[in-house]
Amino acid sequence: MHFLTVLYSRAMGLLSRIMLKFISLSSPLIYSGAGSYATLCSAIARFGHKKVLVVTDKMLVELGLVGQVVAELEKQGIQTEIYDAVLPDPDFSQVENGIKHCLQHSCDAVLAIGGGSSLDAAKVIAICSGSDQAPRDILGYFSVSSRGFPIYCIPTTAGTGSEATMVSVITDAEARTKCFIVDPKLVPNAVALDPSLMTGLPPAITAATGMDALTHAIESSLSREASDDTQTKALTAVGMIFGNLETAVKDGSNLEAREAMAVASFYAGAAFTITNVGYVHGLAHQLGAICHLPHGLANALFLPHILEFYIDKAAPQMARIAKAAGVGSDSDSDAQRARALVDAVRQLEANIGIPQYADALKPEMVEELVDRALHESHGLYGYPVPKYMRRAECEEIVRRLLPA
């Protein structure tokens, strides 16, 4: 059975490589630095849009961040309509209501302001509002037939990298599962990486989203689909995150650290949209869906355990990541430096307040969580991991997260 799992996953990886050779993956225009949101607004005006749907959440509206951007758009002569019903882990009903809102108000472009939830929802709203496709019709790989409306993004967290990817994750609330849409047409047209809009982010959210970005970078670097280009992006992101995340958590007003994290998140997103992810995400998606944990926190909980699991098969790759993070010594063996990386991840998490256990996880949830995680990692997507996991190994890792 384990042999069949490996064979299937490798076949999926080969299919993915073949398909990527025949698709064109564009990169968004990038504006960065304090005040870059205004530069993006000017660009949206130059692109000729008349009315923009702003997709966001109520908290950002109440904090005044959305009003700041809307005022700049209106200064450029662009009408706006706000859809602020996006919640963490957006489900199909939120996306479908956003599509109705967009069409009812005759918008011709979509601007996402917020974290990964708002960005993921906005990407699907834009695709479906500007075409005859429904969200459930475009699930899976390369099912989007039309580009839809242009998509612009202003991330207010440095974590998901959704502003750089061809991926959107939407929750099926009834089934308690996360559904994936993967298509090059989901890559945004332009983004603003503006640290001035991130300074009010609470430390806990800064920590969790930063660990999400680190997970993207590490899993991309360890992927069997990694290339020289994706390695450069992923390892650069690793170095920037280890150098700036703790500062961003403890001094949220530090614009230099905030901008470095925003750029690192973008690089990590640009890398994993090509290489895919691995077991950390396969497990975290289920923990988030079953226990309603934020995605970044779920990733952070599993990351050191999965890295420890990989050491015997992926020590050279992990040593390379450790070097990018500034961890260990060049005189260390690969195994020693790989172990140093695991220790450094644990220390970083402790320094920024990431817990070691998932308080909402119950023993009776473990079997279902493991079933779903292995189905996603092996069956649905064939994640290109450096070492394959048996069920007993997976269950042992999940049980380590049970509250003491």
N, C-alpha and C positions, 0 to 999 in steps of 0.2 A: 504493500500500500504506500509506504514511504517512497519507494522507487517511482511509482506512478505519479505521486505528488511532484517530485522533482522533475520528471519528464514533462508533465503538463505545464509547470511553471516556466521551464526553459522554452517550451513551444510557444507559450504566450509571449515571452520576451522576444523570440525571433519574429513573431508576427508583428509585434510592436515596432521593432527596428525596421522591418520591411515597409510598414505603413508610413512611418515617419520619413522615409526616403521619398515618398510620393506626395507629401503634403507640404504646404508652405506655411511656416510658423513665423508670423510677423512679431516685431517688438514694438511696444507702445512708445510714443514720444514721452520723454521724461523731463519734468521740471522739478528741481530740488532746491532746498534752502528755505530759510524763513521768508514768508511772503510769497512763496511759489504758487500758492492757491490762486492769487490774483493773476499771475502769468497764465495759468491754465484757463481762467475765466476769459481772459483776452483772446486766447487761442480759440476757445469755443465760439466766441463772437466772430472771429475771422473765418471760421469754418461755415458760417452762414446760418446757424441755427436760430430759430425764432422763439421756441418755447421748450424749456428743458424740465424733465421730471427729475426732482431731487429725491433719491431713495436713501433713507436714513432711519434713525431710531429716535424715540421721543426724548431720551436723555440728552442727546446732542442738540436737539432743538431747544430744550430748557436751558442748557448751558450757554446758548448763544452762538455756538460754533457754526451752526447751519445758517443762522441769520447773517453772520459775517460774510459767508460765501454768497448767499442769495443777494445781499446788497451789492456785492461786486459784480455779479451777473447782470443785475438790473441796471447798474451803472453803465454796463456795456450794451444796454438796449435789449437784453434778453429777458423775456417773461419766464417765470418759474412757477412750478406747481410742486408742492411738497407731499411726499408719501412717507410718513414716519411710523408705519405700523410694523416695521421689521423687528423681530425679537431674536435673541440668541438661538442658533440652530434653526433658521427659518424653515417653515414647512410649506407644502404646496399651496395651502389656502392663502398664506401671506403673499406668495409670488403671484398667484392668480388674481388676487385683489389689486396688486400693484399693476398688473397688465391692464385690468379694467380701468384703473385710475389714469393710466397713461393714455389710453385710447379715448376715454371720455373727455379729457382735457386737451386733446389734439397736440400732444407733445411730439417733438421730432428728434429728441436725443435724451439720453439718461445719464445723470451724474450721481455716482454713489459717494456718500460721505459717511465714514464710520469704519468699524472693524470688519473682519472677514464675513460676518453674517450679512451686513448691508451690501458689501461688494458682491458676494455670491448671489444674493437675491437680485441685485440690480442687473447683473450680467444676463440672467435668464429673462428678466422682465424686458430688457432691451431687445434680446433676440426674438422673443415671442410677440412683442408689441409691434415690431416692424416687419412681421411675416405672418403666415397663416399656421404657424406651428404652436402646439400646446406644450407646456412643460413636460408632461409625461411622455410626449411623443419623441423627445430628444434625449432620453436617458441613455446612458452607456457611451460607447466610443463612436465619434464621428457620425452622429445622426442628425446634425444641424444642417438643413438644406439651404438656409438663407441667412445672411449676415444680420438682418434686422436693423434696428436703430444703432447709431454710434454710441459707444460706452466710454464714459470718462470716470476716473476714480480719484478720490482724495482720501487715502487711508488715514485714520486717526489712531491706529495702533500699529506697532511694528511687530508683526508676527505671521499672519497667514500667508502673505505674499500673493494673495488673490489678484492684486493689481498687475501681476506679471504673468499669470498662468492662463492656460486654456481649460481650467477646471472650475466647476461650480458644484457645491455640495448642498443638496436640499433634503430635508428630513421628511420621511413618511411618518406622520404622527401616529396613525393607527397601527402600523406595523412596527413602530419603534425602531426603524432602520434609517440609515443615511443612504441617499441615492446620489450617484455621481453622473455628471454630464461632462464629457471631455471632448472638446472640439477646438480647432484653431480659431474659429470665429468668435470664441469667448474671450480672446485676448483683447484687453481694452485698447482704445485708440490713443489715449494720452492719460498720463497720471501726474499728480503733484505730490512729491514727497516733502511735506512741509512740517518741520519739527515744531513750529510755533503753534500748531493745532494739536500737539500731543502733550504739551507741558502739564495739562490738568489731569492726565490719566493717572488713576490711583496706583500706588505701588504694587498691589497684588495683581492688577490687570497687566501692568507693565512687565512684571515678572513672568506671568503665565504666557503672554503673547510672545515675549522674548524667547522663552523656551520652545515655543512652537516654531519660531524661525530657526533656532539652533537644531531642532529635530529635522526640519526640512533639509538644512545644509548637510548634516551628518548622514542622513539616510540617502541623500543624493550622492554624496561622495562614496558611500559603501555600495551603491547600486552596481549590478553587473552591466547596466546600460550606460554607465558614466563615460563621457568622452573628455578630451583635453579641455574643451570649452566649458563643459559643465563642472569639471573639477576645479577649474580656475574660479568660477563663480562661487561654488560651494565652499571651497577652502578660504576664499577671501571673506565670505560671510562668517565662517567659524571664527576667524581671527578678530573680526570687528565685534562680534557678539561677546566673546570672552573679554575683549578689551573695554566694552562699553555698557553691557547690560547692568552690572551691579551699580554703576554710577547713575544710570537712568532710573533705576528703582529707588535709590536712596536720595537722589537729587533730581527730581522730576523737571526742574526748571533749566537744567543744563542742556542748552540747545545743541551743543556739539555732540554730546552723547546721544541725544534724541535723533539727530540727523544720521549719525552713524548707524543706529539701530534701524532706522527707516530704510537706508540704502542696503544694509545687510539683509533685511527681510526681502527686499526686492530681488537681490542677487540669489538668495536661497530659493525664492519662488521661480525665478527664471531657470534655475538648475533643475529643480524637481519636476517642473512641467514637462521636461524631456526625459528624465531618468526614472520617474515614478518614485514611490516611497517604499516602506517596508513594514516589518512587524510592529514597530512602535505605533504607526498609524492604524494598522489593522486591528490592534487591540484597543487603542484609544478611541476609535470611532464607536466601538461597542460599549466601552465604559461610559462614554458620553451619552450615548442613546439610552442605555439601561439605567444609569445612575444620575443622569442629567448634570454631568460635570462639564465645565467649559473645556473646549477642545485642547487649548494650550496646556491647561493643568493636567489633563489626562495624558497627553504626550509626555509631559515632564515626569509624571509618576512612573511611566514604563521605560523611559529612555535609558537610565543607568542599568536596569536589569537586562534589557535586550543587548546593550553593548557588552555586558559581562558574558552573556550567552555566545556572542560572536568571537570572543578573543582567540579561541583555539583555531579558528578557520580564517580569520580576517585580521590577524595581528599586523601585517605590513600596511594594510589600508588604514587601520586605526592609528598606527604610529604616524602615518602621514597627516592624519587629522590632528593628532596631538601636537605635532610640530607646528601646524598652522595656528593652533590655540596657544602656543607658547608653553606647552606642558612637557615635562620630562627633559632628558638630556640626550644629545646626539650620541653619547657613549652608551646609552641604554640599548638593550636588545629590543626588537620589535614587540615582543611579548611584554616586556617591562614598560615600554612606552604606552602600549595599549592599555595596560592596567592603570597607568598614571592618568590616562584620559578618563577612564571610568571614575577614578577617585576625584578628578578635577570637576567632572560633571556633578557628582554628588556634593562636592564642596560648594560649587557655584549655587546649586539649588538650596543648600542650607543657608548660604549667605543672603539669598533674596527671599527667603521665607516660603519655599515650596515644601509642602508636607511630604512625609514618606509613605503615608497610607491614604486610602480612599475611604473616608468615613461612611459613605453611603453604600459601599460594597458589602453584600451579605454572602455568607457561604452558599446559600441556595441559588445565587445568581451565577456562580462560577462556571457551571457546566454550559449554560446557555451562552455566556460571554465567550467562552473558548470555542464553542461550535461556530458562532458567528465570525469570530476573528479568523479562524482557519479557513472558513468558507470564503471570506473576503480575500485573504492573503494568498490562498492557493487556488481556489476555484474561480472566483469572479475575475480577479485581476492578475493573478500569477506574478505577484511582486518579485522583482529581480534581486532577491536578498543574497548575501554572501554565504549564508548557512541556513539549511532548511530545518524546520522545527517539527518535532513529533508532538502528538497530543499531550502526552504526559509532561513533556517539557513546558509546553504552553500553560498547562494547568498549574504547574508548580510556580511559574512566574506570576500568574494572576493571584494565586493565594498569598504571595508575599505582600500584596497590597491590602489584604484584609486588616481591619483595625486590630491592634494588639489587644 
